[in-house]
Amino acid sequence: MKESQVNRLQLSHNKFILKKSLFVRDVIRDRWLYAILLPGFLYFVIFKYVPMAGLAMAFEDYKPHLGFMGSPWVGFKHFERFFTEPQFWELFRNTLLLAVYNLLFFFPIPIVLALMLNEVRNQVFKRFAQTLLYLPHFVSWVVAVGIFYILFTTEGGIVNEYIRQLGLEKIPFLLSEDWFRPMIIGQSIWKEAGWGTIIFLAALSGVDLQLYEAARMDGAGRWRQLWHITLPAIRSTVVILFILRLGSFLDTGFEHIFLMLNSMNREVGEVFDTYVYTKGLTQGQYSYSAAVGLFKSLVGLVLVLLSNWIAKKFGEEGVY
């Protein structure tokens, strides 16, 4: 080996030793800060990473009495079955449409609400409005769907009774395929949009008020202040939340969809989440349902990595 190569290896080794000693020194110096971090770290290890070992069943013919180690390995058999199932494209279409509608209609609503609340100057009214907007978040999906059932059912529902009084025919909102997706998106907005404003309001509270004062002195109206000060101030928050949202792009919410499903709208309402439940828990096909769930997670991971890369290309911070 040449002398120059030996010197480079020695230099690299010295750098590694130096970094290691600096790391140990930093850990000892900030030991109490690391101690505060420890419970959160252990939570994620125990409840988020350890259960990932169960994903192994997606590559096995899992038998509960044999366990993970004793069940036979089958490679990508369950993935091949899933992608060749006649129902795959129907599930993919239903899930994708709901996910896209959520991004188009649900995601912007908390931003708009936060901007509107930020313009309210009467603090009493602002607190009252915020409380009203937050309350639906604490209602379970069972109760939320029940409320919508009372409102929209054709058997004495308030909305259909009003339509009947107008001389029109009742609309089967809860049984119609055409109304299934609007109902799902509408319920999500009603229940979660107000809660989603919290982060944006927090971001808006950090905007320097002197910027608005300077803009007013320059003759800028409310719309110009909104366009040139407020929106740029929350742009990074919007981008980060959008990236995080893409991480659960195909998660349409099992409980919500399951409660709204019936035999009349199943063709447009069956999504990956309900399919996993049907195959996994009611039919005992654990390995197959694990493969479907893993596919969903991988799609979310790819979308997060891709969107984060694009965000950084455009000068945003991204999530990591």
C-alpha positions as CSV (number, residue, x, y, z in Angstrom):
1,M,0.0,0.0,0.0
2,K,1.4,3.4,-0.9
3,E,2.3,5.9,1.8
4,S,-0.3,8.5,0.6
5,Q,-3.1,5.9,1.0
6,V,-1.9,5.0,4.4
7,N,-1.9,8.7,5.4
8,R,-5.5,9.1,4.1
9,L,-6.7,6.1,6.0
10,Q,-5.0,7.4,9.2
11,L,-6.5,10.8,8.7
12,S,-10.0,9.3,8.2
13,H,-9.6,7.2,11.4
14,N,-8.5,10.3,13.4
15,K,-11.5,12.2,12.2
16,F,-13.8,9.3,13.2
17,I,-12.2,9.2,16.7
18,L,-12.5,13.0,17.0
19,K,-16.2,13.0,16.1
20,K,-16.9,10.1,18.4
21,S,-15.2,11.9,21.3
22,L,-17.1,15.1,20.6
23,F,-20.4,13.2,20.5
24,V,-19.7,11.5,23.8
25,R,-18.7,14.9,25.3
26,D,-22.0,16.5,24.0
27,V,-24.1,13.7,25.4
28,I,-22.5,14.0,28.9
29,R,-22.8,17.8,28.8
30,D,-26.5,17.8,27.8
31,R,-27.4,14.6,29.7
32,W,-30.5,16.2,31.3
33,L,-31.8,17.4,28.0
34,Y,-31.4,13.8,26.6
35,A,-33.1,12.5,29.7
36,I,-36.2,14.7,28.9
37,L,-36.1,13.2,25.3
38,L,-35.9,9.6,26.6
39,P,-39.7,9.0,27.3
40,G,-40.7,10.2,23.8
41,F,-37.9,8.2,22.2
42,L,-39.0,5.0,24.1
43,Y,-42.6,5.6,23.1
44,F,-41.8,5.7,19.4
45,V,-39.4,2.7,19.7
46,I,-42.0,0.5,21.6
47,F,-45.2,1.5,20.0
48,K,-44.1,2.6,16.5
49,Y,-41.0,0.7,15.5
50,V,-41.3,-2.7,17.4
51,P,-44.7,-3.4,15.8
52,M,-43.2,-3.0,12.4
53,A,-41.8,-6.5,12.9
54,G,-45.3,-7.6,12.2
55,L,-44.9,-6.5,8.6
56,A,-43.0,-9.7,8.1
57,M,-46.4,-11.5,7.8
58,A,-46.9,-9.8,4.5
59,F,-44.2,-12.1,3.1
60,E,-45.5,-15.2,4.8
61,D,-48.5,-17.5,5.0
62,Y,-49.0,-16.4,8.5
63,K,-50.4,-19.0,10.9
64,P,-51.2,-17.8,14.4
65,H,-50.2,-21.1,16.0
66,L,-46.8,-21.1,14.2
67,G,-46.0,-17.5,14.8
68,F,-43.8,-15.2,12.7
69,M,-40.8,-17.5,12.9
70,G,-42.6,-20.7,12.1
71,S,-44.9,-19.5,9.3
72,P,-43.7,-20.4,5.8
73,W,-42.2,-17.6,3.7
74,V,-43.9,-16.9,0.3
75,G,-42.1,-13.9,-0.9
76,F,-44.3,-11.4,-2.9
77,K,-47.2,-13.9,-3.4
78,H,-49.7,-11.7,-1.5
79,F,-48.6,-8.5,-3.4
80,E,-49.0,-10.3,-6.7
81,R,-52.5,-11.5,-5.7
82,F,-53.5,-8.0,-4.6
83,F,-52.3,-6.3,-7.9
84,T,-54.1,-8.9,-10.0
85,E,-57.4,-8.9,-8.1
86,P,-60.3,-7.7,-10.3
87,Q,-61.2,-5.4,-7.3
88,F,-57.8,-3.7,-7.2
89,W,-58.5,-0.9,-9.7
90,E,-62.0,-0.2,-8.1
91,L,-60.4,0.1,-4.7
92,F,-57.5,2.2,-6.1
93,R,-60.0,4.5,-7.9
94,N,-62.2,5.0,-4.8
95,T,-59.3,5.6,-2.5
96,L,-57.5,7.9,-4.9
97,L,-60.6,10.0,-5.6
98,L,-61.4,10.5,-1.9
99,A,-57.7,11.4,-1.2
100,V,-57.6,13.9,-4.0
101,Y,-61.0,15.5,-3.0
102,N,-59.6,15.7,0.6
103,L,-56.6,17.6,-0.7
104,L,-58.6,19.9,-3.0
105,F,-61.5,20.7,-0.7
106,F,-60.6,19.9,2.9
107,F,-56.9,21.0,3.1
108,P,-57.5,24.7,2.1
109,I,-60.5,25.2,4.4
110,P,-58.4,25.5,7.7
111,I,-56.1,28.0,6.0
112,V,-59.0,30.1,4.9
113,L,-60.7,29.9,8.3
114,A,-57.4,30.9,10.0
115,L,-57.0,33.9,7.7
116,M,-60.6,35.0,8.4
117,L,-60.2,34.6,12.2
118,N,-56.9,36.5,12.0
119,E,-58.8,39.5,10.6
120,V,-61.3,39.6,13.5
121,R,-60.5,42.4,15.9
122,N,-63.2,41.7,18.5
123,Q,-61.4,39.2,20.8
124,V,-64.6,38.1,22.5
125,F,-66.2,37.2,19.2
126,K,-63.0,35.6,18.0
127,R,-62.7,33.3,21.0
128,F,-66.4,32.4,20.7
129,A,-66.0,31.5,17.0
130,Q,-62.9,29.5,17.7
131,T,-64.7,27.5,20.4
132,L,-67.6,26.7,18.0
133,L,-65.1,25.6,15.3
134,Y,-63.1,23.4,17.6
135,L,-66.0,21.6,19.3
136,P,-66.9,19.1,16.4
137,H,-63.4,17.7,16.7
138,F,-64.2,16.2,20.1
139,V,-67.3,14.4,18.6
140,S,-66.6,10.8,17.7
141,W,-67.3,9.6,14.1
142,V,-70.2,7.5,15.4
143,V,-71.9,10.5,16.8
144,A,-71.0,12.7,13.7
145,V,-72.4,10.2,11.2
146,G,-75.5,9.8,13.5
147,I,-76.1,13.6,13.3
148,F,-75.8,13.5,9.5
149,Y,-78.1,10.5,9.4
150,I,-80.8,12.4,11.3
151,L,-80.4,15.5,9.0
152,F,-80.3,13.7,5.7
153,T,-82.3,10.5,5.9
154,T,-85.4,10.2,3.7
155,E,-87.3,8.9,6.7
156,G,-88.1,12.3,8.3
157,G,-84.7,13.9,7.9
158,I,-84.8,17.7,8.3
159,V,-83.1,18.4,5.0
160,N,-85.4,16.1,3.0
161,E,-88.5,17.4,4.8
162,Y,-87.5,20.9,3.7
163,I,-87.0,19.6,0.1
164,R,-90.4,18.0,0.2
165,Q,-92.1,21.2,1.4
166,L,-90.5,22.9,-1.6
167,G,-92.5,20.5,-3.8
168,L,-89.4,18.5,-4.8
169,E,-88.7,14.8,-4.5
170,K,-86.6,13.6,-1.6
171,I,-83.0,12.9,-2.3
172,P,-81.5,9.6,-0.9
173,F,-78.2,11.3,0.3
174,L,-77.2,8.3,2.4
175,L,-77.9,5.6,-0.2
176,S,-76.8,7.4,-3.4
177,E,-73.5,6.6,-5.0
178,D,-73.4,10.2,-6.4
179,W,-73.7,11.7,-2.9
180,F,-71.3,9.4,-1.1
181,R,-68.1,11.4,-1.7
182,P,-69.6,14.8,-1.1
183,M,-71.1,13.5,2.1
184,I,-67.7,12.1,3.2
185,I,-65.8,15.4,2.4
186,G,-68.6,17.5,3.9
187,Q,-68.5,15.6,7.2
188,S,-64.6,15.8,7.3
189,I,-64.8,19.6,6.8
190,W,-67.5,20.0,9.5
191,K,-65.6,17.9,12.1
192,E,-62.0,18.7,11.5
193,A,-61.6,22.0,9.6
194,G,-61.9,24.1,12.8
195,W,-59.3,22.0,14.7
196,G,-56.9,22.3,11.7
197,T,-56.9,26.1,12.1
198,I,-54.8,25.9,15.3
199,I,-51.4,25.5,13.7
200,F,-52.1,28.2,11.1
201,L,-53.3,30.7,13.8
202,A,-50.1,29.9,15.8
203,A,-48.1,30.7,12.6
204,L,-50.0,33.9,12.1
205,S,-49.5,35.1,15.6
206,G,-45.7,35.1,14.9
207,V,-46.0,37.7,12.1
208,D,-44.3,41.0,13.0
209,L,-47.0,43.6,13.5
210,Q,-44.6,46.3,12.4
211,L,-44.8,44.9,8.9
212,Y,-48.5,45.6,8.7
213,E,-48.0,49.1,10.1
214,A,-45.3,49.8,7.5
215,A,-47.6,48.5,4.8
216,R,-50.5,50.7,5.9
217,M,-48.2,53.7,5.9
218,D,-47.4,52.8,2.3
219,G,-51.1,52.8,1.4
220,A,-51.5,49.0,1.3
221,G,-55.1,47.8,1.8
222,R,-56.2,44.6,3.6
223,W,-55.9,42.5,0.5
224,R,-52.4,43.7,-0.3
225,Q,-51.4,43.1,3.3
226,L,-52.8,39.6,3.1
227,W,-51.1,38.8,-0.2
228,H,-47.7,40.4,0.6
229,I,-47.3,39.8,4.3
230,T,-49.7,37.2,5.8
231,L,-49.5,34.5,3.1
232,P,-45.7,34.6,2.7
233,A,-45.5,34.4,6.6
234,I,-47.4,31.1,6.7
235,R,-46.1,29.6,3.4
236,S,-43.5,27.3,5.1
237,T,-46.2,26.1,7.5
238,V,-48.5,25.3,4.7
239,V,-45.8,23.5,2.8
240,I,-44.8,21.3,5.8
241,L,-48.4,20.4,6.6
242,F,-49.0,19.6,2.9
243,I,-46.0,17.2,2.9
244,L,-47.2,15.6,6.1
245,R,-50.7,15.3,4.6
246,L,-49.3,13.4,1.7
247,G,-47.8,10.9,4.1
248,S,-51.3,9.7,4.9
249,F,-52.5,10.3,1.3
250,L,-54.3,6.9,1.0
251,D,-55.5,6.9,4.6
252,T,-59.2,7.8,4.1
253,G,-60.2,7.0,7.6
254,F,-61.5,3.5,8.3
255,E,-64.1,4.3,10.9
256,H,-65.6,7.2,9.0
257,I,-65.9,5.3,5.7
258,F,-67.1,2.1,7.4
259,L,-70.0,3.9,9.2
260,M,-71.1,5.5,5.9
261,L,-70.9,2.3,3.8
262,N,-74.0,0.3,2.9
263,S,-75.0,-2.1,0.1
264,M,-76.2,0.8,-2.1
265,N,-73.0,2.8,-2.1
266,R,-70.4,0.1,-1.6
267,E,-69.2,0.2,-5.2
268,V,-67.9,3.8,-4.8
269,G,-67.3,3.6,-1.0
270,E,-65.1,0.5,-0.6
271,V,-61.5,1.7,-0.1
272,F,-58.2,0.1,1.0
273,D,-58.9,0.7,4.7
274,T,-62.3,-1.1,4.7
275,Y,-60.8,-3.8,2.4
276,V,-58.0,-4.5,4.9
277,Y,-60.6,-4.8,7.7
278,T,-62.8,-7.2,5.6
279,K,-60.0,-9.5,4.5
280,G,-57.9,-9.3,7.7
281,L,-60.3,-9.4,10.6
282,T,-63.5,-10.8,9.2
283,Q,-62.0,-13.4,6.9
284,G,-58.7,-14.1,8.8
285,Q,-56.4,-13.4,5.8
286,Y,-53.8,-11.7,8.0
287,S,-50.9,-11.9,5.5
288,Y,-52.9,-10.6,2.6
289,S,-54.3,-7.7,4.5
290,A,-50.8,-6.9,5.9
291,A,-49.5,-6.8,2.2
292,V,-52.3,-4.3,1.3
293,G,-51.5,-2.1,4.3
294,L,-47.8,-2.2,3.5
295,F,-48.6,-1.1,0.0
296,K,-50.5,1.9,1.3
297,S,-47.7,2.9,3.6
298,L,-45.1,2.6,0.9
299,V,-47.1,4.9,-1.3
300,G,-47.3,7.5,1.5
301,L,-43.5,7.2,2.1
302,V,-42.7,7.8,-1.6
303,L,-45.0,10.8,-1.7
304,V,-43.4,12.3,1.4
305,L,-39.9,11.8,0.1
306,L,-40.8,13.2,-3.4
307,S,-42.8,16.2,-2.1
308,N,-40.0,17.0,0.4
309,W,-37.4,16.9,-2.3
310,I,-39.6,19.2,-4.6
311,A,-40.1,21.6,-1.7
312,K,-36.4,21.9,-1.1
313,K,-35.8,22.4,-4.8
314,F,-38.1,25.5,-4.6
315,G,-36.3,26.9,-1.5
316,E,-38.6,25.6,1.2
317,E,-37.3,24.0,4.4
318,G,-39.2,20.7,4.1
319,V,-39.8,18.3,7.0
320,Y,-36.2,17.1,7.4
